[in-house]
């Protein structure tokens, strides 16, 4: 029996007979699909069945590994996936702005010497505020491919790499949502692709349970050199919300860990005279807190100490404010 039929039968049997794919099954079926040995309709059916059953860490890790082994390893420190976007101002319950302040956090880390690779996908027709809309304000260039990203990282320490420029098949699979009306497990896969094989990374998600799932994926996939922090992000984006208390999940070579972080909003935080993204005066305190918190959660993956991460994040923010 072919691997695709084996996998469809595995997850598609009746309630008592079905079971999730193993890591090896998920890897093999995705590996063959990426090699053109499996048709789109068969793979789409498998994705939908897995979505209905709720994807497991082993399944997502297997799929991700198949993509990842096709990507070259480049010199990257920080992996920053930006796929969700943020709710537009019209969708918010207040008059506050909705800007990708996580981009400011990423650019501050790049100025400090970290090589930051941002990757993402903008769904055509989406009314969400996406990072792609604000790259120019922060002088972040878009890479044409992995090789171009390497060049940009060497010259400016930061680059944006669209999904279509390094994993176009994943972009096609994301668009299956428009055809079938459901998101597929690929929405989870793309956040963990880590196209630069970075040492540190963040994973923002929205739905309950996915914070642990994203971290657990790393323990299955074999990125022993990548330490990540997974959390409920603003609108599901990789931007930390300091107004809420939540459990952060981290994953590294030593395994999976949970950390409870209390609300860390600081009304007295210093703000810059101007924000490169055009944040209005009324929202500068909120912006400052989101940037500092996003930097802190990333630094936590390296320092393993929240107090030290917070201190360093505030230092970098104060340094940024003196220049703006």
Secondary structure in CASP SS format (residue, H / E / C, confidence):
PFRMAT SS
TARGET T0000
AUTHOR 0000-0000-0000
METHOD secondary structure of the structure
MODEL  1
X C 1.00
X C 1.00
X H 1.00
X H 1.00
X H 1.00
X H 1.00
X H 1.00
X H 1.00
X H 1.00
X H 1.00
X H 1.00
X H 1.00
X C 1.00
X C 1.00
X C 1.00
X C 1.00
X C 1.00
X C 1.00
X C 1.00
X C 1.00
X C 1.00
X C 1.00
X H 1.00
X H 1.00
X H 1.00
X H 1.00
X H 1.00
X H 1.00
X H 1.00
X H 1.00
X H 1.00
X H 1.00
X H 1.00
X H 1.00
X C 1.00
X C 1.00
X C 1.00
X C 1.00
X C 1.00
X H 1.00
X H 1.00
X H 1.00
X H 1.00
X H 1.00
X H 1.00
X H 1.00
X H 1.00
X H 1.00
X H 1.00
X H 1.00
X H 1.00
X H 1.00
X H 1.00
X C 1.00
X C 1.00
X C 1.00
X H 1.00
X H 1.00
X H 1.00
X H 1.00
X H 1.00
X H 1.00
X H 1.00
X H 1.00
X H 1.00
X H 1.00
X H 1.00
X H 1.00
X C 1.00
X C 1.00
X C 1.00
X C 1.00
X C 1.00
X C 1.00
X C 1.00
X C 1.00
X C 1.00
X E 1.00
X E 1.00
X E 1.00
X E 1.00
X E 1.00
X C 1.00
X C 1.00
X C 1.00
X E 1.00
X C 1.00
X C 1.00
X H 1.00
X H 1.00
X H 1.00
X C 1.00
X C 1.00
X C 1.00
X C 1.00
X C 1.00
X C 1.00
X C 1.00
X C 1.00
X C 1.00
X H 1.00
X H 1.00
X H 1.00
X H 1.00
X H 1.00
X H 1.00
X H 1.00
X H 1.00
X H 1.00
X H 1.00
X H 1.00
X C 1.00
X C 1.00
X C 1.00
X C 1.00
X E 1.00
X E 1.00
X E 1.00
X E 1.00
X E 1.00
X C 1.00
X C 1.00
X C 1.00
X C 1.00
X C 1.00
X C 1.00
X C 1.00
X C 1.00
X E 1.00
X C 1.00
X H 1.00
X H 1.00
X H 1.00
X H 1.00
X C 1.00
X H 1.00
X H 1.00
X H 1.00
X C 1.00
X C 1.00
X C 1.00
X E 1.00
X E 1.00
X C 1.00
X C 1.00
X H 1.00
X H 1.00
X H 1.00
X H 1.00
X H 1.00
X H 1.00
X H 1.00
X H 1.00
X H 1.00
X H 1.00
X H 1.00
X C 1.00
X E 1.00
X E 1.00
X E 1.00
X E 1.00
X E 1.00
X H 1.00
X H 1.00
X H 1.00
X C 1.00
X C 1.00
X H 1.00
X H 1.00
X H 1.00
X H 1.00
X H 1.00
X H 1.00
X H 1.00
X C 1.00
X H 1.00
X H 1.00
X H 1.00
X H 1.00
X H 1.00
X C 1.00
X C 1.00
X C 1.00
X C 1.00
X C 1.00
X H 1.00
X H 1.00
X H 1.00
X H 1.00
X H 1.00
X H 1.00
X C 1.00
X C 1.00
X C 1.00
X C 1.00
X C 1.00
X C 1.00
X C 1.00
X C 1.00
X E 1.00
X E 1.00
X E 1.00
X E 1.00
X E 1.00
X E 1.00
X C 1.00
X C 1.00
X C 1.00
X C 1.00
X H 1.00
X H 1.00
X H 1.00
X H 1.00
X H 1.00
X H 1.00
X H 1.00
X H 1.00
X H 1.00
X H 1.00
X H 1.00
X H 1.00
X C 1.00
X C 1.00
X C 1.00
X C 1.00
X C 1.00
X E 1.00
X E 1.00
X E 1.00
X E 1.00
X E 1.00
X E 1.00
X E 1.00
X H 1.00
X H 1.00
X H 1.00
X C 1.00
X C 1.00
X C 1.00
X E 1.00
X C 1.00
X C 1.00
X C 1.00
X C 1.00
X C 1.00
X E 1.00
X E 1.00
X E 1.00
X E 1.00
X E 1.00
X E 1.00
X E 1.00
X C 1.00
X C 1.00
X E 1.00
X E 1.00
X E 1.00
X E 1.00
X E 1.00
X E 1.00
X E 1.00
X C 1.00
X C 1.00
X C 1.00
X C 1.00
X C 1.00
X C 1.00
X C 1.00
X C 1.00
X C 1.00
X C 1.00
X C 1.00
X C 1.00
X C 1.00
X C 1.00
X C 1.00
X C 1.00
X C 1.00
X C 1.00
X C 1.00
X H 1.00
X H 1.00
X H 1.00
X H 1.00
X H 1.00
X H 1.00
X H 1.00
X H 1.00
X H 1.00
X H 1.00
X H 1.00
X H 1.00
X H 1.00
X H 1.00
X H 1.00
X H 1.00
X H 1.00
X H 1.00
X H 1.00
X H 1.00
X H 1.00
X H 1.00
X H 1.00
X C 1.00
X C 1.00
X H 1.00
X H 1.00
X H 1.00
X H 1.00
X H 1.00
X H 1.00
X H 1.00
X H 1.00
X H 1.00
X H 1.00
X H 1.00
X H 1.00
X H 1.00
X H 1.00
X H 1.00
X H 1.00
X H 1.00
X H 1.00
X C 1.00
END
